[in-house]
Amino acid sequence: MTKRIWNFSAGPAVLPESVLEEAQQNLLSLGNTGIGILEHSHRGKAFLAVYEETVALCREIGNIPDNYRVLFLQGGASTQFFMLPMNLLPKDRTADYLITGAWSEKAIEEAVRFGGTHSACSSQDKNFSYIPKACSFSPNPAYVHYTSNNTIFGTQWAEMPSVPANVDVFCDASSDIFSRPIDVSKHGVIYAGAQKNLGPSGVTLVIMRDDLIERGATDLPTMLQYRTHAKNDSMYNTPPTFAIYLMGLVLKWIKQAGGLSAVGENNRRKAGKLYSFLDQSSLFKGTAAVDSRSQMNVTFVTGDADLDAKFCSAATKAGFDGLKGHRSVGGMRASIYNAFPEAGVDALVAFLKDFEAANAR
């Protein structure tokens, strides 16, 4: 087998090797069915067992209350940007958005099509390098929407933002879903593309409270109503069966690792090692405000674009992939999601030290 290298990609991202190995075994035959997981009908008993186990694991690990539905949809978080306001933002109401990066900007841009919108806070003034400490909410917003982690700019809400009483909170948790404990009961909706912490690309996890599902608009195309997917257990059309299967394997892996508390502690430790080096480095520096740093995406620069490019080139040759920063901001970015091994962080820190010594100013 080709030697695996350190994959710092922002997504699709690294998966647990044990998950990949189990999936490999089931490609030709899922258990003793004689049919591979990619070939099973979504209506057959074998896949329905996979689906039910995945839902149960999701509920158990996320401590999801009984009055919430677990949906497996398609179209990524980008579809949720418009599907949520399409269903839940009346034309005569206003939704508040907390703008902390490119994805929350895209979300509010879609919401404008369906009702009023209000930017309750924004960190655009400093190139989204921090999480705002205060928000100015509109009177009686239909809901408040925030993006829990910002992959491009390397920032993350340390805690759920405070919002007005009795207002539903919607969270795009695409890049930190199940990377730490989360109180589902304080949210109306949590959604996330699976391809960073939960599985491969192709499936979007949506956790939604029952009353919001029923409150959704009824004059929409069938596939764009949440009630359609809730009533049909995410199988109104053929779902992304392989992606759901893999998500189930990842959820098993999280459970075996000790659940969200243990996974969260592991993620804090991994990120802490990298930030500790950056804080004392004479060449590299982190770009996110210290109190807003992401545990998932560590962004840093040298301050010299040519030297950044030199570093990225050298890192690739040394077996580190995906470290080039997003095209909109440049620099470097190390994405260290749940499944990224701590040994890979140690290897990167050692490489950073060597590069710094060889390129001291």
DOZATI-967933 format. One record per residue: x, y, z of N, C-alpha, C in turn; residue number from 1; residue in three letters. Coordinates in steps of 0.2 Angstrom, whole numbers. Example, Ala and Ser with C-alpha at 12.3 -4.5 7.8 and 13.67 -1.06 7.14 Angstrom:
residues 2
R, n_x, n_y, n_z, ca_x, ca_y, ca_z, c_x, c_y, c_z, num, residu
R, 66, -28, 39, 62, -22, 39, 66, -16, 39, 1, ALA
R, 64, -11, 35, 68, -5, 36, 64, 0, 39, 2, SER
end
This chain:
residues 361
R, n_x, n_y, n_z, ca_x, ca_y, ca_z, c_x, c_y, c_z, num, residu
R, 4, -6, 0, 0, 0, 0, 4, 6, 0, 1, MET
R, 2, 11, -4, 6, 18, -4, 6, 21, 3, 2, THR
R, 12, 23, 5, 13, 26, 12, 8, 32, 13, 3, LYS
R, 4, 32, 18, 0, 38, 20, 4, 44, 22, 4, ARG
R, 3, 50, 20, 6, 56, 22, 2, 60, 27, 5, ILE
R, 5, 65, 30, 1, 69, 35, -4, 74, 31, 6, TRP
R, -10, 73, 31, -15, 76, 27, -19, 82, 32, 7, ASN
R, -16, 88, 30, -19, 94, 34, -25, 97, 30, 8, PHE
R, -28, 94, 25, -33, 97, 21, -39, 99, 25, 9, SER
R, -42, 105, 23, -47, 108, 26, -54, 104, 25, 10, ALA
R, -54, 100, 20, -59, 96, 19, -61, 95, 11, 11, GLY
R, -62, 89, 9, -63, 83, 13, -56, 81, 17, 12, PRO
R, -57, 79, 23, -52, 78, 27, -50, 71, 29, 13, ALA
R, -45, 71, 33, -43, 64, 36, -48, 60, 39, 14, VAL
R, -48, 54, 38, -53, 49, 42, -49, 44, 46, 15, LEU
R, -52, 42, 51, -48, 37, 55, -46, 31, 51, 16, PRO
R, -40, 28, 52, -38, 23, 48, -42, 17, 49, 17, GLU
R, -44, 16, 55, -48, 10, 57, -55, 10, 53, 18, SER
R, -58, 16, 52, -64, 17, 48, -63, 15, 41, 19, VAL
R, -57, 17, 38, -56, 16, 31, -55, 8, 30, 20, LEU
R, -51, 5, 35, -50, -2, 34, -56, -6, 35, 21, GLU
R, -61, -4, 39, -67, -8, 40, -71, -7, 33, 22, GLU
R, -71, 0, 31, -75, 1, 25, -72, -3, 19, 23, ALA
R, -66, -4, 19, -63, -7, 13, -65, -15, 13, 24, GLN
R, -66, -17, 19, -68, -24, 20, -75, -25, 18, 25, GLN
R, -79, -20, 18, -86, -21, 17, -88, -18, 9, 26, ASN
R, -83, -17, 6, -84, -15, -1, -87, -20, -6, 27, LEU
R, -84, -26, -5, -86, -32, -8, -92, -35, -5, 28, LEU
R, -92, -35, 1, -98, -38, 5, -99, -35, 11, 29, SER
R, -105, -32, 12, -107, -29, 19, -108, -35, 24, 30, LEU
R, -104, -37, 28, -104, -42, 33, -105, -49, 28, 31, GLY
R, -109, -53, 29, -110, -59, 25, -116, -59, 20, 32, ASN
R, -118, -53, 18, -123, -52, 14, -122, -54, 7, 33, THR
R, -115, -54, 5, -113, -55, -2, -114, -49, -7, 34, GLY
R, -116, -44, -4, -117, -38, -8, -113, -32, -4, 35, ILE
R, -109, -28, -8, -105, -23, -5, -109, -17, -3, 36, GLY
R, -107, -13, 2, -110, -8, 4, -112, -3, -1, 37, ILE
R, -108, -2, -6, -110, 3, -11, -116, 1, -16, 38, LEU
R, -118, -6, -15, -122, -9, -20, -129, -10, -16, 39, GLU
R, -129, -10, -10, -136, -11, -6, -141, -6, -7, 40, HIS
R, -147, -9, -8, -153, -4, -9, -154, -1, -2, 41, SER
R, -156, 6, -3, -158, 10, 3, -164, 7, 7, 42, HIS
R, -168, 3, 3, -174, 0, 6, -173, -7, 9, 43, ARG
R, -167, -10, 8, -166, -16, 10, -164, -17, 18, 44, GLY
R, -165, -23, 21, -164, -23, 28, -157, -22, 30, 45, LYS
R, -152, -24, 26, -145, -23, 27, -143, -15, 28, 46, ALA
R, -146, -11, 23, -144, -4, 24, -148, -1, 29, 47, PHE
R, -155, -3, 30, -159, 0, 35, -156, -1, 42, 48, LEU
R, -153, -7, 43, -149, -8, 50, -143, -3, 51, 49, ALA
R, -140, -2, 45, -134, 3, 45, -137, 10, 47, 50, VAL
R, -142, 12, 44, -146, 18, 45, -148, 19, 52, 51, TYR
R, -151, 14, 54, -154, 15, 61, -149, 15, 66, 52, GLU
R, -143, 11, 65, -138, 12, 70, -134, 18, 70, 53, GLU
R, -134, 21, 64, -130, 28, 63, -134, 33, 67, 54, THR
R, -141, 33, 66, -145, 38, 69, -145, 37, 77, 55, VAL
R, -145, 31, 79, -144, 30, 86, -138, 32, 89, 56, ALA
R, -132, 31, 86, -126, 33, 88, -125, 41, 88, 57, LEU
R, -128, 44, 83, -128, 51, 83, -132, 54, 89, 58, CYS
R, -138, 51, 90, -142, 53, 96, -138, 52, 103, 59, ARG
R, -135, 46, 103, -131, 45, 109, -125, 49, 110, 60, GLU
R, -121, 50, 105, -115, 54, 106, -116, 61, 107, 61, ILE
R, -121, 64, 103, -123, 71, 103, -128, 73, 109, 62, GLY
R, -130, 68, 113, -135, 69, 118, -141, 73, 115, 63, ASN
R, -144, 70, 109, -149, 74, 106, -156, 72, 109, 64, ILE
R, -160, 77, 111, -166, 76, 114, -171, 72, 109, 65, PRO
R, -176, 69, 112, -181, 65, 108, -185, 70, 104, 66, ASP
R, -186, 76, 105, -190, 81, 101, -186, 84, 95, 67, ASN
R, -180, 81, 94, -176, 83, 88, -176, 77, 83, 68, TYR
R, -176, 79, 76, -175, 74, 71, -168, 74, 69, 69, ARG
R, -165, 68, 67, -159, 68, 64, -160, 66, 56, 70, VAL
R, -158, 71, 52, -159, 70, 45, -152, 70, 41, 71, LEU
R, -152, 66, 36, -146, 65, 32, -148, 68, 25, 72, PHE
R, -146, 74, 23, -148, 77, 17, -142, 78, 13, 73, LEU
R, -143, 81, 7, -138, 82, 2, -137, 90, 0, 74, GLN
R, -132, 91, -4, -131, 98, -6, -126, 102, -1, 75, GLY
R, -124, 99, 4, -119, 102, 8, -122, 108, 13, 76, GLY
R, -118, 111, 17, -120, 117, 20, -123, 122, 16, 77, ALA
R, -120, 123, 10, -122, 128, 5, -130, 128, 4, 78, SER
R, -132, 122, 3, -140, 121, 2, -144, 123, 8, 79, THR
R, -141, 122, 14, -144, 124, 20, -144, 132, 21, 80, GLN
R, -140, 135, 18, -139, 142, 18, -146, 145, 15, 81, PHE
R, -149, 142, 10, -155, 145, 8, -161, 141, 10, 82, PHE
R, -160, 134, 11, -166, 130, 13, -169, 132, 20, 83, MET
R, -164, 134, 25, -167, 136, 31, -171, 143, 31, 84, LEU
R, -169, 148, 28, -173, 154, 27, -179, 153, 23, 85, PRO
R, -178, 149, 18, -184, 147, 13, -190, 144, 17, 86, MET
R, -188, 140, 22, -193, 136, 26, -195, 141, 32, 87, ASN
R, -191, 144, 35, -192, 147, 42, -191, 155, 43, 88, LEU
R, -190, 158, 37, -190, 165, 37, -196, 168, 33, 89, LEU
R, -201, 170, 37, -207, 174, 33, -204, 180, 30, 90, PRO
R, -208, 182, 25, -206, 188, 21, -206, 194, 26, 91, LYS
R, -211, 194, 31, -212, 200, 35, -208, 200, 41, 92, ASP
R, -203, 195, 42, -199, 194, 48, -191, 196, 46, 93, ARG
R, -187, 196, 51, -180, 198, 50, -176, 192, 54, 94, THR
R, -171, 190, 51, -167, 185, 54, -160, 188, 55, 95, ALA
R, -157, 187, 61, -151, 190, 63, -145, 185, 61, 96, ASP
R, -140, 187, 59, -134, 183, 57, -128, 186, 60, 97, TYR
R, -123, 182, 63, -117, 184, 66, -112, 182, 61, 98, LEU
R, -109, 188, 58, -104, 187, 53, -97, 187, 55, 99, ILE
R, -94, 181, 54, -87, 179, 57, -83, 176, 52, 100, THR
R, -85, 176, 45, -81, 174, 40, -85, 173, 34, 101, GLY
R, -82, 170, 29, -84, 169, 22, -91, 165, 22, 102, ALA
R, -91, 160, 26, -97, 155, 26, -103, 159, 29, 103, TRP
R, -102, 163, 34, -108, 166, 37, -110, 172, 32, 104, SER
R, -105, 175, 28, -107, 180, 23, -111, 176, 18, 105, GLU
R, -110, 170, 16, -113, 167, 11, -120, 165, 13, 106, LYS
R, -121, 163, 20, -127, 162, 23, -132, 167, 22, 107, ALA
R, -130, 173, 24, -134, 179, 25, -136, 181, 18, 108, ILE
R, -131, 181, 13, -133, 182, 6, -139, 178, 3, 109, GLU
R, -139, 172, 5, -145, 168, 3, -151, 170, 7, 110, GLU
R, -151, 171, 13, -157, 173, 17, -160, 179, 14, 111, ALA
R, -156, 184, 12, -159, 190, 9, -165, 189, 4, 112, VAL
R, -164, 183, 0, -169, 181, -5, -176, 180, -2, 113, ARG
R, -177, 179, 5, -183, 176, 7, -186, 181, 13, 114, PHE
R, -182, 185, 16, -185, 189, 21, -180, 195, 23, 115, GLY
R, -181, 198, 28, -177, 203, 31, -171, 200, 34, 116, GLY
R, -165, 203, 34, -159, 201, 37, -156, 207, 41, 117, THR
R, -152, 205, 46, -149, 210, 50, -142, 207, 52, 118, HIS
R, -137, 210, 51, -130, 208, 54, -129, 210, 61, 119, SER
R, -130, 206, 66, -130, 207, 73, -123, 209, 75, 120, ALA
R, -118, 206, 72, -111, 208, 73, -106, 206, 67, 121, CYS
R, -100, 208, 67, -96, 206, 61, -89, 208, 63, 122, SER
R, -84, 203, 61, -77, 204, 62, -73, 206, 56, 123, SER
R, -77, 208, 51, -74, 210, 44, -69, 215, 45, 124, GLN
R, -70, 220, 50, -65, 225, 50, -58, 223, 51, 125, ASP
R, -57, 217, 54, -50, 215, 55, -49, 208, 51, 126, LYS
R, -52, 208, 45, -51, 202, 41, -53, 196, 45, 127, ASN
R, -59, 196, 49, -62, 190, 52, -57, 187, 56, 128, PHE
R, -52, 190, 59, -47, 187, 64, -49, 186, 71, 129, SER
R, -55, 188, 72, -58, 187, 79, -65, 186, 79, 130, TYR
R, -67, 184, 85, -75, 183, 86, -77, 189, 90, 131, ILE
R, -82, 192, 88, -85, 198, 91, -87, 196, 98, 132, PRO
R, -86, 201, 103, -88, 200, 110, -95, 202, 111, 133, LYS
R, -98, 206, 107, -105, 209, 108, -109, 209, 102, 134, ALA
R, -115, 208, 102, -120, 208, 97, -125, 213, 98, 135, CYS
R, -128, 216, 92, -134, 221, 92, -139, 217, 88, 136, SER
R, -144, 214, 92, -149, 211, 89, -155, 215, 87, 137, PHE
R, -158, 213, 82, -164, 216, 79, -170, 215, 84, 138, SER
R, -176, 219, 84, -181, 217, 88, -185, 211, 86, 139, PRO
R, -186, 206, 90, -189, 200, 89, -187, 196, 83, 140, ASN
R, -181, 194, 82, -179, 191, 76, -182, 184, 75, 141, PRO
R, -183, 182, 69, -186, 175, 68, -181, 170, 70, 142, ALA
R, -175, 171, 69, -170, 167, 72, -163, 170, 72, 143, TYR
R, -158, 167, 76, -151, 170, 75, -147, 164, 73, 144, VAL
R, -143, 166, 68, -139, 161, 64, -131, 163, 66, 145, HIS
R, -127, 157, 67, -120, 158, 68, -116, 152, 65, 146, TYR
R, -110, 154, 63, -105, 148, 61, -100, 147, 66, 147, THR
R, -101, 141, 69, -97, 140, 75, -89, 140, 74, 148, SER
R, -87, 138, 68, -80, 138, 67, -79, 140, 60, 149, ASN
R, -73, 144, 59, -72, 148, 53, -66, 145, 50, 150, ASN
R, -66, 140, 45, -61, 137, 42, -55, 141, 39, 151, THR
R, -58, 146, 35, -53, 150, 31, -49, 155, 36, 152, ILE
R, -52, 158, 41, -48, 162, 45, -46, 160, 52, 153, PHE
R, -48, 153, 53, -45, 150, 59, -48, 153, 66, 154, GLY
R, -54, 155, 66, -57, 157, 72, -63, 152, 74, 155, THR
R, -65, 152, 80, -70, 148, 83, -74, 151, 89, 156, GLN
R, -80, 150, 89, -84, 152, 95, -82, 147, 101, 157, TRP
R, -79, 150, 106, -77, 146, 112, -83, 143, 115, 158, ALA
R, -89, 147, 115, -95, 145, 118, -101, 148, 113, 159, GLU
R, -106, 145, 114, -112, 147, 110, -114, 154, 112, 160, MET
R, -115, 159, 107, -116, 166, 108, -123, 167, 112, 161, PRO
R, -123, 172, 116, -129, 174, 120, -134, 177, 115, 162, SER
R, -140, 175, 115, -145, 178, 111, -151, 180, 115, 163, VAL
R, -155, 184, 112, -161, 186, 116, -166, 180, 118, 164, PRO
R, -169, 181, 123, -173, 175, 126, -178, 173, 121, 165, ALA
R, -180, 167, 121, -185, 164, 117, -184, 165, 109, 166, ASN
R, -178, 165, 107, -176, 166, 100, -173, 160, 98, 167, VAL
R, -175, 156, 93, -171, 150, 90, -164, 152, 88, 168, ASP
R, -160, 147, 89, -153, 148, 87, -151, 143, 82, 169, VAL
R, -149, 145, 76, -147, 140, 71, -139, 140, 70, 170, PHE
R, -136, 134, 70, -129, 134, 70, -126, 130, 64, 171, CYS
R, -122, 133, 60, -118, 130, 55, -112, 127, 58, 172, ASP
R, -112, 121, 60, -106, 118, 63, -102, 113, 59, 173, ALA
R, -102, 115, 52, -99, 111, 47, -92, 109, 49, 174, SER
R, -88, 113, 52, -81, 112, 53, -79, 110, 60, 175, SER
R, -84, 110, 64, -82, 107, 71, -87, 103, 74, 176, ASP
R, -92, 101, 70, -97, 96, 73, -94, 90, 76, 177, ILE
R, -97, 89, 83, -94, 83, 87, -87, 83, 88, 178, PHE
R, -84, 89, 88, -77, 89, 90, -76, 91, 97, 179, SER
R, -82, 92, 100, -82, 94, 107, -89, 94, 109, 180, ARG
R, -91, 94, 116, -98, 93, 118, -102, 99, 115, 181, PRO
R, -108, 98, 114, -112, 104, 111, -119, 102, 114, 182, ILE
R, -122, 108, 117, -129, 107, 120, -134, 108, 114, 183, ASP
R, -137, 103, 112, -141, 103, 106, -148, 106, 108, 184, VAL
R, -150, 105, 114, -156, 108, 117, -156, 116, 117, 185, SER
R, -151, 119, 116, -151, 126, 116, -151, 129, 109, 186, LYS
R, -151, 124, 104, -152, 126, 97, -158, 124, 94, 187, HIS
R, -161, 127, 89, -166, 125, 85, -164, 120, 80, 188, GLY
R, -158, 122, 77, -156, 118, 71, -148, 118, 72, 189, VAL
R, -145, 113, 71, -138, 112, 70, -137, 108, 63, 190, ILE
R, -133, 111, 59, -131, 107, 52, -124, 107, 51, 191, TYR
R, -122, 102, 47, -115, 101, 46, -114, 97, 40, 192, ALA
R, -109, 99, 35, -107, 94, 30, -102, 89, 34, 193, GLY
R, -103, 83, 32, -99, 78, 35, -91, 78, 34, 194, ALA
R, -89, 81, 29, -83, 80, 26, -77, 82, 30, 195, GLN
R, -78, 85, 36, -72, 87, 40, -71, 83, 47, 196, LYS
R, -77, 81, 50, -76, 78, 56, -80, 71, 57, 197, ASN
R, -85, 70, 52, -90, 65, 53, -89, 60, 47, 198, LEU
R, -86, 61, 42, -86, 56, 36, -84, 59, 30, 199, GLY
R, -86, 56, 24, -84, 59, 17, -89, 65, 15, 200, PRO
R, -87, 68, 10, -91, 73, 7, -97, 69, 4, 201, SER
R, -103, 73, 3, -109, 70, 0, -115, 69, 5, 202, GLY
R, -114, 70, 11, -120, 70, 16, -119, 76, 21, 203, VAL
R, -125, 78, 22, -126, 84, 27, -130, 82, 33, 204, THR
R, -127, 82, 39, -131, 81, 45, -135, 87, 47, 205, LEU
R, -142, 86, 48, -146, 91, 50, -150, 89, 56, 206, VAL
R, -149, 92, 62, -152, 91, 68, -157, 96, 69, 207, ILE
R, -164, 95, 69, -169, 100, 69, -174, 98, 74, 208, MET
R, -177, 103, 78, -182, 102, 83, -189, 101, 79, 209, ARG
R, -193, 97, 82, -199, 95, 78, -203, 100, 76, 210, ASP
R, -204, 105, 81, -209, 110, 80, -207, 115, 74, 211, ASP
R, -200, 115, 73, -198, 119, 67, -199, 116, 61, 212, LEU
R, -198, 109, 61, -200, 105, 55, -207, 107, 53, 213, ILE
R, -212, 106, 57, -219, 107, 56, -220, 115, 54, 214, GLU
R, -216, 119, 57, -218, 126, 56, -216, 128, 49, 215, ARG
R, -212, 125, 45, -209, 126, 39, -214, 128, 34, 216, GLY
R, -212, 132, 29, -217, 134, 24, -219, 128, 20, 217, ALA
R, -226, 128, 18, -229, 122, 14, -229, 123, 7, 218, THR
R, -228, 129, 4, -228, 131, -3, -222, 130, -7, 219, ASP
R, -218, 125, -4, -211, 124, -7, -211, 118, -11, 220, LEU
R, -206, 117, -16, -205, 110, -19, -204, 105, -14, 221, PRO
R, -207, 99, -15, -207, 94, -10, -200, 92, -7, 222, THR
R, -195, 92, -11, -188, 91, -9, -185, 96, -4, 223, MET
R, -188, 102, -5, -185, 108, -1, -189, 109, 6, 224, LEU
R, -193, 104, 8, -197, 105, 14, -194, 100, 19, 225, GLN
R, -192, 102, 25, -189, 98, 30, -194, 92, 32, 226, TYR
R, -200, 94, 32, -205, 89, 34, -205, 83, 29, 227, ARG
R, -204, 84, 23, -203, 78, 18, -198, 73, 20, 228, THR
R, -192, 76, 22, -187, 71, 24, -188, 68, 31, 229, HIS
R, -191, 72, 35, -192, 69, 42, -198, 64, 42, 230, ALA
R, -203, 65, 38, -208, 60, 37, -205, 53, 34, 231, LYS
R, -200, 54, 30, -198, 48, 26, -191, 46, 28, 232, ASN
R, -189, 48, 34, -183, 45, 37, -177, 46, 32, 233, ASP
R, -177, 52, 30, -171, 54, 25, -171, 50, 19, 234, SER
R, -176, 47, 17, -176, 42, 11, -182, 44, 6, 235, MET
R, -184, 50, 6, -189, 52, 1, -186, 50, -6, 236, TYR
R, -180, 52, -7, -176, 50, -13, -170, 46, -11, 237, ASN
R, -167, 43, -15, -161, 39, -13, -156, 43, -9, 238, THR
R, -154, 41, -3, -149, 45, 1, -142, 43, -1, 239, PRO
R, -137, 47, 1, -130, 45, 0, -128, 39, 5, 240, PRO
R, -130, 33, 3, -129, 27, 7, -122, 26, 10, 241, THR
R, -117, 26, 5, -111, 25, 7, -108, 30, 12, 242, PHE
R, -110, 37, 11, -108, 42, 16, -111, 41, 23, 243, ALA
R, -118, 39, 23, -121, 38, 29, -118, 32, 33, 244, ILE
R, -116, 27, 29, -112, 21, 32, -106, 23, 35, 245, TYR
R, -102, 27, 31, -95, 29, 34, -96, 34, 40, 246, LEU
R, -102, 38, 40, -103, 42, 46, -104, 38, 52, 247, MET
R, -108, 32, 51, -109, 28, 56, -103, 25, 59, 248, GLY
R, -98, 23, 55, -92, 20, 57, -88, 26, 61, 249, LEU
R, -88, 32, 59, -84, 37, 62, -88, 38, 69, 250, VAL
R, -94, 38, 69, -98, 39, 76, -96, 33, 81, 251, LEU
R, -95, 27, 78, -93, 22, 82, -86, 23, 85, 252, LYS
R, -81, 26, 81, -75, 28, 83, -74, 33, 88, 253, TRP
R, -79, 38, 87, -79, 43, 92, -81, 40, 99, 254, ILE
R, -86, 36, 99, -89, 33, 105, -83, 29, 108, 255, LYS
R, -80, 25, 104, -74, 21, 107, -68, 25, 110, 256, GLN
R, -68, 31, 107, -63, 36, 110, -65, 39, 116, 257, ALA
R, -71, 38, 118, -73, 41, 125, -78, 46, 124, 258, GLY
R, -81, 47, 118, -86, 52, 117, -84, 59, 116, 259, GLY
R, -88, 64, 116, -86, 71, 114, -82, 74, 119, 260, LEU
R, -82, 73, 126, -78, 76, 131, -71, 73, 129, 261, SER
R, -70, 67, 128, -63, 65, 127, -60, 67, 120, 262, ALA
R, -64, 67, 115, -62, 70, 109, -61, 77, 109, 263, VAL
R, -65, 81, 113, -63, 88, 114, -57, 89, 117, 264, GLY
R, -55, 85, 122, -49, 86, 126, -43, 85, 121, 265, GLU
R, -44, 79, 117, -38, 78, 113, -37, 83, 108, 266, ASN
R, -43, 86, 105, -42, 92, 100, -39, 98, 103, 267, ASN
R, -41, 99, 110, -37, 105, 113, -30, 104, 114, 268, ARG
R, -28, 98, 116, -21, 96, 116, -17, 97, 110, 269, ARG
R, -20, 94, 104, -17, 94, 98, -16, 102, 96, 270, LYS
R, -21, 106, 96, -21, 113, 94, -16, 116, 99, 271, ALA
R, -16, 115, 105, -12, 118, 110, -4, 117, 108, 272, GLY
R, -2, 112, 106, 5, 111, 104, 7, 115, 98, 273, LYS
R, 3, 116, 94, 4, 120, 88, 4, 127, 90, 274, LEU
R, -1, 130, 93, -1, 137, 95, 5, 138, 100, 275, TYR
R, 7, 134, 104, 12, 135, 109, 19, 136, 105, 276, SER
R, 20, 133, 100, 26, 134, 95, 25, 141, 92, 277, PHE
R, 19, 142, 89, 18, 149, 86, 19, 155, 90, 278, LEU
R, 17, 154, 96, 18, 160, 101, 25, 161, 103, 279, ASP
R, 29, 157, 102, 36, 158, 104, 41, 158, 98, 280, GLN
R, 38, 157, 92, 42, 157, 86, 44, 164, 84, 281, SER
R, 50, 165, 81, 53, 171, 79, 52, 172, 71, 282, SER
R, 49, 167, 68, 48, 167, 61, 40, 167, 59, 283, LEU
R, 37, 162, 63, 30, 161, 61, 25, 164, 66, 284, PHE
R, 19, 167, 64, 15, 169, 69, 7, 167, 67, 285, LYS
R, 3, 166, 72, -4, 165, 71, -7, 171, 69, 286, GLY
R, -13, 170, 65, -16, 176, 62, -23, 177, 66, 287, THR
R, -25, 172, 70, -31, 173, 74, -30, 176, 81, 288, ALA
R, -35, 180, 83, -34, 183, 90, -34, 177, 95, 289, ALA
R, -30, 178, 100, -28, 172, 105, -35, 170, 108, 290, VAL
R, -39, 174, 109, -46, 172, 113, -51, 169, 108, 291, ASP
R, -49, 169, 101, -54, 167, 96, -51, 161, 92, 292, SER
R, -45, 158, 94, -42, 153, 90, -46, 147, 89, 293, ARG
R, -46, 144, 83, -49, 138, 82, -45, 132, 84, 294, SER
R, -48, 127, 86, -45, 121, 88, -45, 116, 82, 295, GLN
R, -48, 118, 76, -49, 114, 70, -44, 116, 65, 296, MET
R, -44, 123, 64, -40, 126, 58, -35, 131, 61, 297, ASN
R, -29, 129, 61, -23, 134, 64, -20, 138, 58, 298, VAL
R, -21, 144, 58, -19, 148, 52, -13, 152, 55, 299, THR
R, -8, 153, 50, -2, 156, 52, 2, 159, 46, 300, PHE
R, 7, 163, 47, 10, 166, 41, 18, 168, 44, 301, VAL
R, 22, 169, 39, 29, 172, 41, 29, 179, 40, 302, THR
R, 24, 182, 36, 24, 189, 35, 27, 191, 28, 303, GLY
R, 30, 186, 25, 33, 187, 18, 30, 181, 14, 304, ASP
R, 26, 184, 9, 23, 179, 4, 27, 174, 1, 305, ALA
R, 33, 177, -1, 38, 172, -4, 40, 167, 0, 306, ASP
R, 41, 169, 7, 44, 164, 11, 38, 159, 13, 307, LEU
R, 32, 161, 13, 26, 157, 14, 26, 152, 9, 308, ASP
R, 27, 154, 2, 27, 149, -3, 33, 144, -3, 309, ALA
R, 38, 146, 0, 44, 142, 0, 43, 137, 6, 310, LYS
R, 40, 139, 11, 38, 134, 16, 33, 129, 14, 311, PHE
R, 28, 131, 10, 23, 126, 8, 26, 121, 3, 312, CYS
R, 30, 123, -1, 34, 119, -6, 38, 114, -2, 313, SER
R, 42, 116, 3, 46, 112, 7, 42, 107, 11, 314, ALA
R, 36, 109, 13, 32, 105, 17, 29, 99, 13, 315, ALA
R, 27, 101, 7, 24, 96, 3, 30, 90, 1, 316, THR
R, 36, 93, 0, 41, 88, -2, 43, 83, 4, 317, LYS
R, 41, 86, 10, 43, 82, 16, 37, 78, 19, 318, ALA
R, 32, 78, 15, 26, 73, 16, 21, 76, 20, 319, GLY
R, 20, 83, 20, 14, 87, 23, 10, 90, 18, 320, PHE
R, 4, 87, 18, -1, 90, 12, -6, 94, 15, 321, ASP
R, -8, 99, 11, -14, 103, 12, -13, 109, 17, 322, GLY
R, -6, 111, 17, -5, 117, 22, -5, 124, 19, 323, LEU
R, -6, 124, 13, -7, 131, 10, -13, 134, 12, 324, LYS
R, -13, 140, 14, -19, 144, 16, -24, 144, 11, 325, GLY
R, -30, 146, 13, -36, 147, 8, -34, 153, 3, 326, HIS
R, -36, 152, -3, -33, 157, -9, -35, 164, -7, 327, ARG
R, -40, 165, -3, -43, 172, -2, -39, 175, 4, 328, SER
R, -34, 171, 8, -31, 175, 13, -23, 173, 13, 329, VAL
R, -21, 168, 9, -14, 166, 9, -11, 163, 15, 330, GLY
R, -5, 163, 16, -2, 160, 22, -3, 153, 22, 331, GLY
R, -3, 150, 28, -3, 143, 29, -9, 141, 34, 332, MET
R, -12, 135, 33, -17, 133, 37, -16, 125, 39, 333, ARG
R, -16, 124, 45, -16, 117, 47, -23, 115, 50, 334, ALA
R, -26, 110, 46, -33, 108, 48, -32, 101, 52, 335, SER
R, -34, 101, 58, -32, 96, 63, -39, 93, 66, 336, ILE
R, -43, 91, 62, -50, 88, 64, -49, 82, 68, 337, TYR
R, -55, 80, 70, -55, 74, 75, -50, 68, 74, 338, ASN
R, -50, 66, 67, -46, 60, 66, -39, 62, 64, 339, ALA
R, -37, 68, 64, -30, 69, 63, -26, 67, 69, 340, PHE
R, -20, 63, 68, -16, 60, 73, -12, 66, 77, 341, PRO
R, -11, 65, 83, -7, 69, 87, 0, 69, 84, 342, GLU
R, 2, 63, 82, 9, 62, 80, 10, 67, 74, 343, ALA
R, 5, 68, 70, 6, 72, 64, 7, 80, 66, 344, GLY
R, 4, 82, 72, 5, 88, 74, 12, 89, 77, 345, VAL
R, 15, 84, 80, 21, 83, 83, 26, 84, 77, 346, ASP
R, 25, 80, 72, 29, 80, 66, 29, 87, 63, 347, ALA
R, 24, 91, 62, 23, 97, 59, 27, 102, 64, 348, LEU
R, 27, 102, 70, 30, 107, 75, 38, 106, 74, 349, VAL
R, 40, 99, 73, 47, 98, 72, 49, 101, 65, 350, ALA
R, 45, 100, 60, 47, 103, 54, 47, 111, 54, 351, PHE
R, 42, 114, 57, 42, 121, 58, 49, 124, 61, 352, LEU
R, 51, 120, 66, 57, 122, 70, 63, 122, 65, 353, LYS
R, 63, 116, 61, 69, 115, 57, 69, 121, 51, 354, ASP
R, 63, 122, 49, 62, 128, 44, 64, 134, 46, 355, PHE
R, 62, 136, 52, 64, 142, 56, 71, 143, 57, 356, GLU
R, 74, 137, 59, 82, 138, 60, 85, 139, 53, 357, ALA
R, 83, 136, 48, 86, 137, 41, 85, 143, 38, 358, ALA
R, 80, 147, 40, 78, 153, 37, 77, 159, 42, 359, ASN
R, 81, 158, 47, 81, 164, 52, 83, 170, 49, 360, ALA
R, 80, 176, 51, 81, 182, 49, 86, 186, 53, 361, ARG
end
